[in-house]
Amino acid sequence: MDIDVPSSFDERDWSRPVDGGPVRFAVLGLGWFAPDVAIPAIEESEFCETTVVVSGDREKAERVADETGVAHALTYDDYADGEASEAYDAVYVCTPNALHLPHVETAAELGKDVLCEKPLEANGERARKCVEACEAGGVELMTAYRMHTTRSIRWLRDVVQDGAIGDPVHTRGAFSYNLVAAGEDMDQWRLNPDLAGGGPLMDLGVYPLNTSRFVLGADPEAVHATTVEGPEGFDGLEKYCAFTMEFPDGAVAECDTGYQVAGDNYFEVGGTHGRIRVDVPFNVDADRTITVRKGGEEQVVEVAEPSEMVEEFDYFATGVLTDMELGPGGEHGYEDMRIVDAIYESGESGGRIEL
């Protein structure tokens, strides 16, 4: 076997000298993810700091600011009015999907670079407006797909694109979570179609979708999907979605996701001469296992790597502070939403949709 899987990933393949900084962030949206994951990652990063937190609830903003030592606590209205805009250089948008656009538009008007959580918006039309706003404002827009800065996934992309398993034939991926069995509160924004734009496809399914595009280095030209509507509590949403994406060179991606199915979390690439599988690729800071099968041999490695959230923020800051091109950019995030729109169309019609 000529594929060597490292047991640890010790270097940033995008690293370069950085002068200036740190990039000062306003963090918008203070649900659990921002205070528990994003702000600690910013604190741990080399080139970033949090100077402003923003919430729809002033009391929550002040509490998070006090707990994290951040100087400025704003409401969304304060932020839209430009309050404390001199205190930050970039905006991290971590609000419900359908609220991304107005916050991105404000950042662009204020001349602030944007790191926006995935998916870029609740549908393709609104995602396109995010891109247009940042282009008009002359600011950077990066879609926050952690997989693009996860070192093991970057290694996988390089190995596949270098031809180590031959020509890619297919990807397979799944990301599901049974929130019903877990007893989660059904009154949450991810189950509100007006805020989420969809069900598990928008929350979880975009991970294998986007990782397929990233690893193959290509965009699909057609999709075919099946969506299963949910019971009570999933009004207007799917509870399960399976979809196939067809790529120009003949490769096919097969992905599935759900909110009422036993949890699954893997990504696999099969080629003409071998296959590589990553188990638990999509959880934040998960312990991942990489399995390579080639030439009748199998190699299984438990890999160690640093926090991909820290990598994501430092990667973004490096792009802002140097001439490094940032990816995935706004156009990349828009393309995902164009694909998602087609998946929902296919799920409704039962037909193959060309992109």
Buried (B, 14 or more C-beta within 10 A) or exposed (E): BEBEBBEEBEEBEBEEEBEEBBBBBBBBBBBEBBBEBBBBBBBBBEBBBBBBBBBBEBEBBBBBBEEBEBEBBBBBEBBBEEBBBEBBBBBBBBBBBBBBBBBBBBBBBBEBBBBBBBBBBBBBEBBBBBBBBBEEBEBBBBBBBBBBBBBBBBBBBEBBEEEBBBEBBBBBBBBBBBBBEEEBEEEEBBBBBEBBBBBBBBBBBBBBBBBBBBBBEBBBEBBBBBBBEBEEBBEEBBBBBBBBBBBEEEBBBBBBBBBBBEBBBBBBBBBEEBBBBBBEBBEBBBEBBBBBBBEEEEBEBEBBBBBBBBBBBBBBBBBBBBEBEBBBBBBBBBBBBBBBBBBBEBBEEEEEBEB
